[in-house]
Every structure is written in structure tokens, then in C-alpha cells.
Amino acid sequence: MKRIYRIVRPVSIVLAVYVFLLSGPQQAAMAALVGTDAVLDASRVQNAREVVHSLMAREDVQAALVRQGIDPAEAAARAEALSDAEVVRLADAAETLPAGGSTVGIIVFAILFVFVVLLITDILGYTNIFPFTKKGR
């Protein structure tokens, strides 16, 4: 019996150290389900990166960058280094901008907006700008 204990004791110590090393410094794996939103976001990010890449490859964009004193290759490299959220925001902004838009539409809209606001305040009696709003008074 003593002979078995002499053999088993060193083996048990080695096994105890081995089990401790296996379980000690490692963390448990955290697993979760991958939702549909995460998969859709990944494809949205990929599409946004393609939009930004095609935008940076256009000749008119590169000419505009050169006019501003920016190297197109450096601008393309910086566009590739953007985070996912920044790429999606940039692609969304590029898709919503008017093609060949000018400031004339903005100025006309601003003048029309000011006219409507003044007209409403004149009808309510807060201002006295337009004489045609006071027919019955």
C-alpha cells in the first residue's frame, strides 16, 4: 500500500498542477445568438464602403480634391481607414446630396419661408407688414 501511495502522490501532484493550469488563467467563452440586425448591418457597412470607394474613384471627385490641394491617393487611404459608423454616415450623406445642386434653390426656399412666417404673424396681429391682410379691420 505504501508503495502505491509513493507512486500515486507525485502523479496526483502533477495532475493537480496540470488541471490548475488548464482552468486557471482562461476565461469562459461568452456565446450569444447573432441577430438579423447584426447581419444586415454588416452588409450595409460593406455596401457603404463600396459607395465611398466608387465615389473616391470618380474623376470629377479626384479633380475637386486636387483643386483643394489634397492628394487623391491619401484621401482614398483615409476613406478606407474610416470606422463602420463613419462610412455609413458618409455614404448616406453622399446619396442624399442633390446632383449638381446650386444655392439658388436654398435661397428661394429661405425667402419663401420668411414670407410665410411674416404672413402668418401679420394675420395673427403680431406684425403690421402686409396691408392686404387687414381688409376687414
C-alpha positions, 0 to 999 in steps of 0.5 A, a space after each residue: 500500500 505504501 508503495 502505491 501511495 509513493 507512486 500515486 502522490 507525485 502523479 496526483 501532484 502533477 495532475 493537480 498542477 496540470 488541471 490548475 493550469 488548464 482552468 486557471 488563467 482562461 476565461 469562459 467563452 461568452 456565446 450569444 445568438 447573432 441577430 438579423 440586425 447584426 447581419 444586415 448591418 454588416 452588409 450595409 457597412 460593406 455596401 457603404 464602403 463600396 459607395 465611398 470607394 466608387 465615389 473616391 474613384 470618380 474623376 470629377 471627385 479626384 479633380 475637386 480634391 486636387 483643386 483643394 490641394 489634397 492628394 487623391 491617393 491619401 484621401 482614398 487611404 483615409 476613406 478606407 481607414 474610416 470606422 463602420 459608423 463613419 462610412 455609413 454616415 458618409 455614404 448616406 450623406 453622399 446619396 442624399 446630396 442633390 446632383 449638381 445642386 446650386 444655392 439658388 434653390 436654398 435661397 428661394 426656399 429661405 425667402 419663401 419661408 420668411 414670407 410665410 412666417 411674416 404672413 402668418 404673424 401679420 394675420 395673427 396681429 403680431 406684425 403690421 407688414 402686409 396691408 392686404 391682410 387687414 381688409 376687414 379691420 
